[in-house]
Amino acid sequence: MTLDDLSDDVQESYKNLGDELDVSLDRETRHELAMLTALYDPDDVDELVRRAVHTLFQSALDRGQLDFHLRQGYDVTYDEYLSGMTYEEMTGQTQAPPRDDVRRYQM
């Protein structure tokens, strides 16, 4: 898969998510959310869920897990996704003429 495939998949997922998300909670998640709600006393529990998504994303990015999975699935990194081009495209390696190894050492 490529950078274009990743961009298409992200856009498709973004469309499918919509503005609201119903999430079922298991017992452990409900307990942890209740603890965080008591601790932070947010105006709305949705705010804690938004913070949790941001924290999970940042953690995956900081620990290299995001790039690891992106490289496995799409052969790109998050920086490449943000810039809209691969490192090869940035450095001009995709425009270099192919090497002729047969004639390379002939004089």
Summary of the structure (lengths in Angstrom):
residues: 107
radius of gyration: 21.8
end to end distance: 41.1
largest distance: 78.3
contacts: 195
relative contact order: 0.12
helix: 66%
strand: 0%
